[in-house]
Amino acid sequence: MTKSIVNAIRTVPDLREHLAARRADGSSVGFVPTMGALHAGHCALIEAAAASHGEVVVSIFVNPTQFEDAADLERYPRTEQADIEMAIAAGASVCFIPTVDEIYPRGAATTVSVSGGLSNRLEGAERGSSHFDGVATVVTVLLNICQPDAAYFGEKDAQQLLVVRRFVTDLQIPTKIVAVPTVRSADGLALSSRNQRLSDQETVQALAIARALAAAAEAISDGTAGSPEEAETTGRAILDDAGIACEYFEVTSPDTLARAERLDGELLISCAARVGDVRLIDNTTVVANPTREAATARS
């Protein structure tokens, strides 16, 4: 079915009217929520959605409620026209570009919160408990506005993906959550909107993050590391050598984010670090066998 090309819609009523017409034509709806500053990683999400749906909505909204640092919010890249062009080229039918008042009407007093380790550890511990409240609330609002058949999220934000899956299940939101693998540069750097703020020298420095994750995963899979702590030490040493300030580097359960007590089964290795004044996150998974036989790693 031929996709409609509307480019940009800025109000909830207009988007709902547009989607109602498309559903009446028999189109399913795929949704890709973004904060703009699109890159190839976002394009992979859009392309995945376009492969399965007749209508693909890409939201471009820098959500203020998930920023603890006002300066970080102010510095976040905003490239609206380029974003629209990139999204449409990747297969989007329409970009939804609301104002803050459109998403949070005057007097709005409702927050969606996921309790426990999914939201309190790692990013939640570093960025404050309100970070994932902001994520959960804005995604809930956007899903209610679009009511898509499926929504697409990147595996680079592994903790965010877990939080989204949790509240979608708990609130019985009838949207399938689809995970798309992390997209990396040829050198291995995980693509991020924040990468635009890195200097050339800092970009080279940031490559140590992926190397640290790979080294920790290899230490687990080949048996060099005898414990999660030893694997973490391996990764942190690479970051230290590169002069990168590490906020966390942890081996955890990929399902609960509980800190791993031993090297067994599938594990998630997560890292947050600052290169200059830019905060970057990345992760990889590894499958460890207690006997170290047939252990494999994937990222």
PyMOL commands that set and color helices and strands:
alter all, ss='L'
color gray80, all
select helices_A, chain A and resi 12-24+40-52+64-66+70-75+80-90+100-103+117-120+123-127+130-146+158-170+193-197+200-221+228-241
alter helices_A, ss='H'
color red, helices_A
select strands_A, chain A and resi 7-9+29-34+55-60+94-96+150-154+176-180+245-252+265-275+278-288+296-298
alter strands_A, ss='S'
color yellow, strands_A
deselect
rebuild
show_as cartoon
